[in-house]
């Protein structure tokens, strides 16, 4: 269980490092299920880091995409 928390902390730290080193470009939160699916696929392929959140299917905040370089 502690390993899972450590992995989450390291993932968060790596995203922060990417932000500091490479900057970021903002985009609107995906508006349709297809856009959301595409964003998730890009994240899983390692092309982008996505940070965003939804609360009970309501849009909150925005997605920020960090291109891995």
PDB file of N, CA, C and O in Angstrom:
ATOM      1  N   UNK A   1       0.824  -1.188   0.000  1.00  0.00           N
ATOM      2  CA  UNK A   1       0.000   0.000   0.000  1.00  0.00           C
ATOM      3  C   UNK A   1       0.874   1.259   0.000  1.00  0.00           C
ATOM      4  O   UNK A   1       0.588   2.224  -0.709  1.00  0.00           O
ATOM      5  N   UNK A   2       1.925   1.236   0.793  1.00  0.00           N
ATOM      6  CA  UNK A   2       2.834   2.382   0.826  1.00  0.00           C
ATOM      7  C   UNK A   2       3.498   2.581  -0.533  1.00  0.00           C
ATOM      8  O   UNK A   2       3.763   3.712  -0.942  1.00  0.00           O
ATOM      9  N   UNK A   3       3.766   1.475  -1.232  1.00  0.00           N
ATOM     10  CA  UNK A   3       4.382   1.583  -2.556  1.00  0.00           C
ATOM     11  C   UNK A   3       3.480   2.342  -3.524  1.00  0.00           C
ATOM     12  O   UNK A   3       3.958   3.115  -4.354  1.00  0.00           O
ATOM     13  N   UNK A   4       2.176   2.117  -3.411  1.00  0.00           N
ATOM     14  CA  UNK A   4       1.236   2.798  -4.294  1.00  0.00           C
ATOM     15  C   UNK A   4       1.272   4.308  -4.040  1.00  0.00           C
ATOM     16  O   UNK A   4       1.270   5.103  -4.980  1.00  0.00           O
ATOM     17  N   UNK A   5       1.306   4.695  -2.761  1.00  0.00           N
ATOM     18  CA  UNK A   5       1.372   6.118  -2.435  1.00  0.00           C
ATOM     19  C   UNK A   5       2.690   6.725  -2.904  1.00  0.00           C
ATOM     20  O   UNK A   5       2.724   7.862  -3.374  1.00  0.00           O
ATOM     21  N   UNK A   6       3.767   5.967  -2.775  1.00  0.00           N
ATOM     22  CA  UNK A   6       5.068   6.456  -3.217  1.00  0.00           C
ATOM     23  C   UNK A   6       5.073   6.638  -4.735  1.00  0.00           C
ATOM     24  O   UNK A   6       5.613   7.623  -5.240  1.00  0.00           O
ATOM     25  N   UNK A   7       4.474   5.694  -5.462  1.00  0.00           N
ATOM     26  CA  UNK A   7       4.408   5.810  -6.919  1.00  0.00           C
ATOM     27  C   UNK A   7       3.596   7.037  -7.316  1.00  0.00           C
ATOM     28  O   UNK A   7       3.988   7.773  -8.222  1.00  0.00           O
ATOM     29  N   UNK A   8       2.460   7.265  -6.641  1.00  0.00           N
ATOM     30  CA  UNK A   8       1.653   8.450  -6.945  1.00  0.00           C
ATOM     31  C   UNK A   8       2.438   9.727  -6.675  1.00  0.00           C
ATOM     32  O   UNK A   8       2.361  10.683  -7.446  1.00  0.00           O
ATOM     33  N   UNK A   9       3.185   9.741  -5.590  1.00  0.00           N
ATOM     34  CA  UNK A   9       3.988  10.919  -5.260  1.00  0.00           C
ATOM     35  C   UNK A   9       5.071  11.148  -6.315  1.00  0.00           C
ATOM     36  O   UNK A   9       5.316  12.284  -6.722  1.00  0.00           O
ATOM     37  N   UNK A  10       5.715  10.068  -6.753  1.00  0.00           N
ATOM     38  CA  UNK A  10       6.755  10.199  -7.782  1.00  0.00           C
ATOM     39  C   UNK A  10       6.165  10.648  -9.111  1.00  0.00           C
ATOM     40  O   UNK A  10       6.774  11.446  -9.823  1.00  0.00           O
ATOM     41  N   UNK A  11       4.969  10.134  -9.455  1.00  0.00           N
ATOM     42  CA  UNK A  11       4.305  10.573 -10.683  1.00  0.00           C
ATOM     43  C   UNK A  11       4.007  12.067 -10.622  1.00  0.00           C
ATOM     44  O   UNK A  11       4.235  12.790 -11.591  1.00  0.00           O
ATOM     45  N   UNK A  12       3.499  12.523  -9.488  1.00  0.00           N
ATOM     46  CA  UNK A  12       3.196  13.947  -9.329  1.00  0.00           C
ATOM     47  C   UNK A  12       4.465  14.781  -9.426  1.00  0.00           C
ATOM     48  O   UNK A  12       4.477  15.836 -10.060  1.00  0.00           O
ATOM     49  N   UNK A  13       5.516  14.309  -8.802  1.00  0.00           N
ATOM     50  CA  UNK A  13       6.787  15.027  -8.835  1.00  0.00           C
ATOM     51  C   UNK A  13       7.331  15.106 -10.257  1.00  0.00           C
ATOM     52  O   UNK A  13       7.845  16.147 -10.668  1.00  0.00           O
ATOM     53  N   UNK A  14       7.222  14.019 -11.006  1.00  0.00           N
ATOM     54  CA  UNK A  14       7.732  14.035 -12.380  1.00  0.00           C
ATOM     55  C   UNK A  14       6.946  15.019 -13.239  1.00  0.00           C
ATOM     56  O   UNK A  14       7.518  15.677 -14.108  1.00  0.00           O
ATOM     57  N   UNK A  15       5.648  15.124 -13.004  1.00  0.00           N
ATOM     58  CA  UNK A  15       4.838  16.083 -13.756  1.00  0.00           C
ATOM     59  C   UNK A  15       5.264  17.508 -13.410  1.00  0.00           C
ATOM     60  O   UNK A  15       5.367  18.359 -14.293  1.00  0.00           O
ATOM     61  N   UNK A  16       5.510  17.765 -12.134  1.00  0.00           N
ATOM     62  CA  UNK A  16       5.958  19.095 -11.721  1.00  0.00           C
ATOM     63  C   UNK A  16       7.294  19.438 -12.372  1.00  0.00           C
ATOM     64  O   UNK A  16       7.502  20.566 -12.818  1.00  0.00           O
ATOM     65  N   UNK A  17       8.192  18.469 -12.426  1.00  0.00           N
ATOM     66  CA  UNK A  17       9.499  18.692 -13.052  1.00  0.00           C
ATOM     67  C   UNK A  17       9.333  19.019 -14.529  1.00  0.00           C
ATOM     68  O   UNK A  17       9.992  19.923 -15.045  1.00  0.00           O
ATOM     69  N   UNK A  18       8.458  18.290 -15.209  1.00  0.00           N
ATOM     70  CA  UNK A  18       8.217  18.564 -16.628  1.00  0.00           C
ATOM     71  C   UNK A  18       7.694  19.984 -16.803  1.00  0.00           C
ATOM     72  O   UNK A  18       8.099  20.692 -17.726  1.00  0.00           O
ATOM     73  N   UNK A  19       6.796  20.397 -15.918  1.00  0.00           N
ATOM     74  CA  UNK A  19       6.250  21.751 -16.006  1.00  0.00           C
ATOM     75  C   UNK A  19       7.360  22.780 -15.848  1.00  0.00           C
ATOM     76  O   UNK A  19       7.445  23.737 -16.617  1.00  0.00           O
ATOM     77  N   UNK A  20       8.201  22.579 -14.859  1.00  0.00           N
ATOM     78  CA  UNK A  20       9.261  23.547 -14.602  1.00  0.00           C
ATOM     79  C   UNK A  20      10.291  23.592 -15.723  1.00  0.00           C
ATOM     80  O   UNK A  20      10.780  24.667 -16.071  1.00  0.00           O
ATOM     81  N   UNK A  21      10.621  22.449 -16.284  1.00  0.00           N
ATOM     82  CA  UNK A  21      11.666  22.403 -17.302  1.00  0.00           C
ATOM     83  C   UNK A  21      11.184  22.812 -18.686  1.00  0.00           C
ATOM     84  O   UNK A  21      11.894  23.506 -19.413  1.00  0.00           O
ATOM     85  N   UNK A  22      10.002  22.393 -19.045  1.00  0.00           N
ATOM     86  CA  UNK A  22       9.561  22.563 -20.427  1.00  0.00           C
ATOM     87  C   UNK A  22       8.395  23.519 -20.606  1.00  0.00           C
ATOM     88  O   UNK A  22       8.005  23.801 -21.739  1.00  0.00           O
ATOM     89  N   UNK A  23       7.830  24.022 -19.524  1.00  0.00           N
ATOM     90  CA  UNK A  23       6.681  24.902 -19.646  1.00  0.00           C
ATOM     91  C   UNK A  23       5.440  24.113 -20.011  1.00  0.00           C
ATOM     92  O   UNK A  23       5.469  22.883 -20.063  1.00  0.00           O
ATOM     93  N   UNK A  24       4.375  24.806 -20.258  1.00  0.00           N
ATOM     94  CA  UNK A  24       3.142  24.093 -20.582  1.00  0.00           C
ATOM     95  C   UNK A  24       2.323  24.903 -21.565  1.00  0.00           C
ATOM     96  O   UNK A  24       2.495  26.114 -21.703  1.00  0.00           O
ATOM     97  N   UNK A  25       1.431  24.208 -22.239  1.00  0.00           N
ATOM     98  CA  UNK A  25       0.475  24.868 -23.109  1.00  0.00           C
ATOM     99  C   UNK A  25      -0.914  24.472 -22.632  1.00  0.00           C
ATOM    100  O   UNK A  25      -1.194  23.296 -22.398  1.00  0.00           O
ATOM    101  N   UNK A  26      -1.768  25.459 -22.492  1.00  0.00           N
ATOM    102  CA  UNK A  26      -3.113  25.184 -21.986  1.00  0.00           C
ATOM    103  C   UNK A  26      -4.047  24.887 -23.148  1.00  0.00           C
ATOM    104  O   UNK A  26      -3.864  25.382 -24.260  1.00  0.00           O
ATOM    105  N   UNK A  27      -5.029  24.086 -22.871  1.00  0.00           N
ATOM    106  CA  UNK A  27      -6.089  23.877 -23.843  1.00  0.00           C
ATOM    107  C   UNK A  27      -7.385  23.712 -23.079  1.00  0.00           C
ATOM    108  O   UNK A  27      -7.383  23.464 -21.873  1.00  0.00           O
ATOM    109  N   UNK A  28      -8.481  23.851 -23.782  1.00  0.00           N
ATOM    110  CA  UNK A  28      -9.768  23.668 -23.127  1.00  0.00           C
ATOM    111  C   UNK A  28      -9.942  22.212 -22.737  1.00  0.00           C
ATOM    112  O   UNK A  28      -9.370  21.314 -23.355  1.00  0.00           O
ATOM    113  N   UNK A  29     -10.733  21.998 -21.713  1.00  0.00           N
ATOM    114  CA  UNK A  29     -11.062  20.632 -21.325  1.00  0.00           C
ATOM    115  C   UNK A  29     -11.809  19.985 -22.488  1.00  0.00           C
ATOM    116  O   UNK A  29     -12.630  20.641 -23.129  1.00  0.00           O
ATOM    117  N   UNK A  30     -11.541  18.718 -22.772  1.00  0.00           N
ATOM    118  CA  UNK A  30     -12.262  18.045 -23.854  1.00  0.00           C
ATOM    119  C   UNK A  30     -13.772  18.191 -23.676  1.00  0.00           C
ATOM    120  O   UNK A  30     -14.300  18.005 -22.580  1.00  0.00           O
ATOM    121  N   UNK A  31     -14.452  18.525 -24.762  1.00  0.00           N
ATOM    122  CA  UNK A  31     -15.885  18.798 -24.687  1.00  0.00           C
ATOM    123  C   UNK A  31     -16.748  17.579 -25.005  1.00  0.00           C
ATOM    124  O   UNK A  31     -17.916  17.537 -24.620  1.00  0.00           O
ATOM    125  N   UNK A  32     -16.199  16.603 -25.691  1.00  0.00           N
ATOM    126  CA  UNK A  32     -17.001  15.449 -26.083  1.00  0.00           C
ATOM    127  C   UNK A  32     -16.316  14.171 -25.615  1.00  0.00           C
ATOM    128  O   UNK A  32     -15.121  14.173 -25.322  1.00  0.00           O
ATOM    129  N   UNK A  33     -17.077  13.078 -25.543  1.00  0.00           N
ATOM    130  CA  UNK A  33     -16.463  11.797 -25.160  1.00  0.00           C
ATOM    131  C   UNK A  33     -15.317  11.395 -26.084  1.00  0.00           C
ATOM    132  O   UNK A  33     -14.334  10.811 -25.627  1.00  0.00           O
ATOM    133  N   UNK A  34     -15.429  11.700 -27.382  1.00  0.00           N
ATOM    134  CA  UNK A  34     -14.361  11.347 -28.316  1.00  0.00           C
ATOM    135  C   UNK A  34     -13.087  12.125 -28.022  1.00  0.00           C
ATOM    136  O   UNK A  34     -11.991  11.570 -28.085  1.00  0.00           O
ATOM    137  N   UNK A  35     -13.226  13.414 -27.698  1.00  0.00           N
ATOM    138  CA  UNK A  35     -12.049  14.211 -27.360  1.00  0.00           C
ATOM    139  C   UNK A  35     -11.409  13.705 -26.079  1.00  0.00           C
ATOM    140  O   UNK A  35     -10.185  13.655 -25.964  1.00  0.00           O
ATOM    141  N   UNK A  36     -12.245  13.330 -25.115  1.00  0.00           N
ATOM    142  CA  UNK A  36     -11.727  12.797 -23.855  1.00  0.00           C
ATOM    143  C   UNK A  36     -10.983  11.499 -24.108  1.00  0.00           C
ATOM    144  O   UNK A  36      -9.906  11.284 -23.553  1.00  0.00           O
ATOM    145  N   UNK A  37     -11.551  10.624 -24.945  1.00  0.00           N
ATOM    146  CA  UNK A  37     -10.913   9.344 -25.252  1.00  0.00           C
ATOM    147  C   UNK A  37      -9.569   9.576 -25.944  1.00  0.00           C
ATOM    148  O   UNK A  37      -8.584   8.908 -25.627  1.00  0.00           O
ATOM    149  N   UNK A  38      -9.527  10.506 -26.875  1.00  0.00           N
ATOM    150  CA  UNK A  38      -8.285  10.805 -27.581  1.00  0.00           C
ATOM    151  C   UNK A  38      -7.230  11.335 -26.613  1.00  0.00           C
ATOM    152  O   UNK A  38      -6.061  10.961 -26.700  1.00  0.00           O
ATOM    153  N   UNK A  39      -7.641  12.200 -25.695  1.00  0.00           N
ATOM    154  CA  UNK A  39      -6.704  12.744 -24.721  1.00  0.00           C
ATOM    155  C   UNK A  39      -6.144  11.640 -23.836  1.00  0.00           C
ATOM    156  O   UNK A  39      -4.951  11.633 -23.536  1.00  0.00           O
ATOM    157  N   UNK A  40      -6.990  10.711 -23.418  1.00  0.00           N
ATOM    158  CA  UNK A  40      -6.536   9.598 -22.573  1.00  0.00           C
ATOM    159  C   UNK A  40      -5.574   8.711 -23.355  1.00  0.00           C
ATOM    160  O   UNK A  40      -4.566   8.260 -22.812  1.00  0.00           O
ATOM    161  N   UNK A  41      -5.878   8.455 -24.630  1.00  0.00           N
ATOM    162  CA  UNK A  41      -4.987   7.631 -25.450  1.00  0.00           C
ATOM    163  C   UNK A  41      -3.618   8.301 -25.604  1.00  0.00           C
ATOM    164  O   UNK A  41      -2.590   7.627 -25.542  1.00  0.00           O
ATOM    165  N   UNK A  42      -3.598   9.604 -25.802  1.00  0.00           N
ATOM    166  CA  UNK A  42      -2.320  10.305 -25.923  1.00  0.00           C
ATOM    167  C   UNK A  42      -1.543  10.228 -24.621  1.00  0.00           C
ATOM    168  O   UNK A  42      -0.321  10.080 -24.626  1.00  0.00           O
ATOM    169  N   UNK A  43      -2.262  10.329 -23.494  1.00  0.00           N
ATOM    170  CA  UNK A  43      -1.603  10.231 -22.189  1.00  0.00           C
ATOM    171  C   UNK A  43      -0.999   8.847 -22.007  1.00  0.00           C
ATOM    172  O   UNK A  43       0.157   8.714 -21.605  1.00  0.00           O
ATOM    173  N   UNK A  44      -1.792   7.808 -22.307  1.00  0.00           N
ATOM    174  CA  UNK A  44      -1.324   6.438 -22.097  1.00  0.00           C
ATOM    175  C   UNK A  44      -0.178   6.087 -23.034  1.00  0.00           C
ATOM    176  O   UNK A  44       0.670   5.266 -22.686  1.00  0.00           O
ATOM    177  N   UNK A  45      -0.138   6.689 -24.211  1.00  0.00           N
ATOM    178  CA  UNK A  45       0.948   6.402 -25.153  1.00  0.00           C
ATOM    179  C   UNK A  45       2.239   7.122 -24.760  1.00  0.00           C
ATOM    180  O   UNK A  45       3.296   6.870 -25.337  1.00  0.00           O
ATOM    181  N   UNK A  46       2.147   8.013 -23.779  1.00  0.00           N
ATOM    182  CA  UNK A  46       3.335   8.732 -23.342  1.00  0.00           C
ATOM    183  C   UNK A  46       3.567  10.030 -24.089  1.00  0.00           C
ATOM    184  O   UNK A  46       4.577  10.700 -23.874  1.00  0.00           O
ATOM    185  N   UNK A  47       2.634  10.395 -24.971  1.00  0.00           N
ATOM    186  CA  UNK A  47       2.817  11.616 -25.755  1.00  0.00           C
ATOM    187  C   UNK A  47       2.554  12.867 -24.913  1.00  0.00           C
ATOM    188  O   UNK A  47       3.214  13.891 -25.090  1.00  0.00           O
ATOM    189  N   UNK A  48       1.600  12.779 -24.011  1.00  0.00           N
ATOM    190  CA  UNK A  48       1.237  13.938 -23.201  1.00  0.00           C
ATOM    191  C   UNK A  48       1.004  13.544 -21.760  1.00  0.00           C
ATOM    192  O   UNK A  48       0.603  12.417 -21.470  1.00  0.00           O
ATOM    193  N   UNK A  49       1.256  14.471 -20.861  1.00  0.00           N
ATOM    194  CA  UNK A  49       0.765  14.357 -19.495  1.00  0.00           C
ATOM    195  C   UNK A  49      -0.535  15.150 -19.454  1.00  0.00           C
ATOM    196  O   UNK A  49      -0.595  16.263 -19.977  1.00  0.00           O
ATOM    197  N   UNK A  50      -1.553  14.606 -18.852  1.00  0.00           N
ATOM    198  CA  UNK A  50      -2.801  15.348 -18.705  1.00  0.00           C
ATOM    199  C   UNK A  50      -3.083  15.552 -17.233  1.00  0.00           C
ATOM    200  O   UNK A  50      -3.015  14.610 -16.443  1.00  0.00           O
ATOM    201  N   UNK A  51      -3.394  16.761 -16.871  1.00  0.00           N
ATOM    202  CA  UNK A  51      -3.813  17.024 -15.507  1.00  0.00           C
ATOM    203  C   UNK A  51      -5.179  17.684 -15.603  1.00  0.00           C
ATOM    204  O   UNK A  51      -5.332  18.720 -16.251  1.00  0.00           O
ATOM    205  N   UNK A  52      -6.140  17.102 -14.978  1.00  0.00           N
ATOM    206  CA  UNK A  52      -7.477  17.670 -14.972  1.00  0.00           C
ATOM    207  C   UNK A  52      -8.318  16.874 -14.006  1.00  0.00           C
ATOM    208  O   UNK A  52      -7.891  15.818 -13.537  1.00  0.00           O
ATOM    209  N   UNK A  53      -9.482  17.349 -13.705  1.00  0.00           N
ATOM    210  CA  UNK A  53     -10.334  16.588 -12.823  1.00  0.00           C
ATOM    211  C   UNK A  53     -11.786  16.923 -13.112  1.00  0.00           C
ATOM    212  O   UNK A  53     -12.103  18.000 -13.618  1.00  0.00           O
ATOM    213  N   UNK A  54     -12.646  16.000 -12.788  1.00  0.00           N
ATOM    214  CA  UNK A  54     -14.077  16.189 -12.938  1.00  0.00           C
ATOM    215  C   UNK A  54     -14.715  15.799 -11.621  1.00  0.00           C
ATOM    216  O   UNK A  54     -14.259  14.866 -10.959  1.00  0.00           O
ATOM    217  N   UNK A  55     -15.742  16.488 -11.245  1.00  0.00           N
ATOM    218  CA  UNK A  55     -16.495  16.145 -10.050  1.00  0.00           C
ATOM    219  C   UNK A  55     -17.917  15.840 -10.484  1.00  0.00           C
ATOM    220  O   UNK A  55     -18.629  16.716 -10.976  1.00  0.00           O
ATOM    221  N   UNK A  56     -18.328  14.585 -10.297  1.00  0.00           N
ATOM    222  CA  UNK A  56     -19.675  14.137 -10.636  1.00  0.00           C
ATOM    223  C   UNK A  56     -20.084  14.598 -12.036  1.00  0.00           C
ATOM    224  O   UNK A  56     -21.148  15.188 -12.226  1.00  0.00           O
ATOM    225  N   UNK A  57     -19.224  14.321 -13.002  1.00  0.00           N
ATOM    226  CA  UNK A  57     -19.463  14.617 -14.417  1.00  0.00           C
ATOM    227  C   UNK A  57     -19.620  16.099 -14.728  1.00  0.00           C
ATOM    228  O   UNK A  57     -20.109  16.452 -15.801  1.00  0.00           O
ATOM    229  N   UNK A  58     -19.218  16.965 -13.820  1.00  0.00           N
ATOM    230  CA  UNK A  58     -19.236  18.396 -14.107  1.00  0.00           C
ATOM    231  C   UNK A  58     -17.813  18.849 -14.382  1.00  0.00           C
ATOM    232  O   UNK A  58     -16.872  18.425 -13.710  1.00  0.00           O
ATOM    233  N   UNK A  59     -17.668  19.704 -15.364  1.00  0.00           N
ATOM    234  CA  UNK A  59     -16.338  20.191 -15.701  1.00  0.00           C
ATOM    235  C   UNK A  59     -15.848  21.131 -14.604  1.00  0.00           C
ATOM    236  O   UNK A  59     -16.550  22.062 -14.210  1.00  0.00           O
ATOM    237  N   UNK A  60     -14.659  20.880 -14.127  1.00  0.00           N
ATOM    238  CA  UNK A  60     -14.061  21.727 -13.101  1.00  0.00           C
ATOM    239  C   UNK A  60     -12.646  22.051 -13.551  1.00  0.00           C
ATOM    240  O   UNK A  60     -11.890  21.155 -13.924  1.00  0.00           O
ATOM    241  N   UNK A  61     -12.293  23.303 -13.520  1.00  0.00           N
ATOM    242  CA  UNK A  61     -10.943  23.675 -13.919  1.00  0.00           C
ATOM    243  C   UNK A  61     -10.738  23.463 -15.409  1.00  0.00           C
ATOM    244  O   UNK A  61     -11.644  23.691 -16.210  1.00  0.00           O
ATOM    245  N   UNK A  62      -9.563  23.033 -15.765  1.00  0.00           N
ATOM    246  CA  UNK A  62      -9.239  22.823 -17.170  1.00  0.00           C
ATOM    247  C   UNK A  62      -8.177  21.744 -17.274  1.00  0.00           C
ATOM    248  O   UNK A  62      -7.487  21.434 -16.303  1.00  0.00           O
ATOM    249  N   UNK A  63      -8.057  21.181 -18.460  1.00  0.00           N
ATOM    250  CA  UNK A  63      -6.978  20.231 -18.728  1.00  0.00           C
ATOM    251  C   UNK A  63      -5.736  21.038 -19.042  1.00  0.00           C
ATOM    252  O   UNK A  63      -5.806  22.068 -19.712  1.00  0.00           O
ATOM    253  N   UNK A  64      -4.626  20.578 -18.567  1.00  0.00           N
ATOM    254  CA  UNK A  64      -3.343  21.155 -18.958  1.00  0.00           C
ATOM    255  C   UNK A  64      -2.547  20.021 -19.585  1.00  0.00           C
ATOM    256  O   UNK A  64      -2.432  18.942 -19.004  1.00  0.00           O
ATOM    257  N   UNK A  65      -2.007  20.260 -20.749  1.00  0.00           N
ATOM    258  CA  UNK A  65      -1.252  19.228 -21.447  1.00  0.00           C
ATOM    259  C   UNK A  65       0.224  19.586 -21.408  1.00  0.00           C
ATOM    260  O   UNK A  65       0.615  20.709 -21.726  1.00  0.00           O
ATOM    261  N   UNK A  66       1.026  18.625 -21.017  1.00  0.00           N
ATOM    262  CA  UNK A  66       2.462  18.814 -20.945  1.00  0.00           C
ATOM    263  C   UNK A  66       3.110  17.845 -21.914  1.00  0.00           C
ATOM    264  O   UNK A  66       3.087  16.634 -21.697  1.00  0.00           O
ATOM    265  N   UNK A  67       3.678  18.365 -22.961  1.00  0.00           N
ATOM    266  CA  UNK A  67       4.278  17.502 -23.977  1.00  0.00           C
ATOM    267  C   UNK A  67       5.600  16.956 -23.455  1.00  0.00           C
ATOM    268  O   UNK A  67       6.461  17.708 -22.999  1.00  0.00           O
ATOM    269  N   UNK A  68       5.747  15.626 -23.530  1.00  0.00           N
ATOM    270  CA  UNK A  68       7.002  15.002 -23.099  1.00  0.00           C
ATOM    271  C   UNK A  68       8.064  15.256 -24.151  1.00  0.00           C
ATOM    272  O   UNK A  68       7.819  15.091 -25.346  1.00  0.00           O
ATOM    273  N   UNK A  69       9.244  15.658 -23.703  1.00  0.00           N
ATOM    274  CA  UNK A  69      10.335  15.907 -24.658  1.00  0.00           C
ATOM    275  C   UNK A  69      11.582  15.215 -24.201  1.00  0.00           C
ATOM    276  O   UNK A  69      12.615  15.300 -24.865  1.00  0.00           O
TER     277      UNK A  69
END
